[in-house]
């Protein structure tokens, strides 16, 4: 029975990793669609989201079955509850990638207000934070998870910089720019929210590895790094 339970936990981890890979692809493709203003890439991000939603449902069902039938304790219980949380955050990251793809479609056919500089920087942070959060999960690496959390401040600053520039330098000076500025404002917000969800995943990993709650307590990260 114990060996069967271990196999079920291993299968659960594989499902999460599969979902993580799909979500990383979704982020990448949405950002590339933005850089290229590529409708086909944006549409593919939107259409691929259903498979991610379906996988989240499978993971949730698996976790609920394990909780009900195996009555796990201690570290196994933390792993299962963490898996449910991670699946939720991954699904929301995928949804945000879809949101970015939809805003790209709003921009297609319109000249960009300015060359994209800060938004690609924010996109790179979002992609790397998501990747590192998943790597921390695979390797049970609390230190790497801590570094993900600490990078969230940089993402917030970049989002604020994009917002300030678009509003003050364009929208307030020339109202005709609003239809081109608003999608970029929303994309920056979506990317920053991706970073927030990567942070959530990292916080769950630290709790799993160290049984230490760092959510809302960043001062505790020093002990994990």
Secondary structure as UniProt FT lines:
FT   HELIX           2..36
FT   HELIX           39..70
FT   HELIX           74..107
FT   TURN            108..109
FT   HELIX           118..139
FT   HELIX           142..165
FT   HELIX           166..171
FT   TURN            172..173
FT   HELIX           175..177
FT   HELIX           178..210
FT   TURN            215..216
FT   HELIX           218..223
//
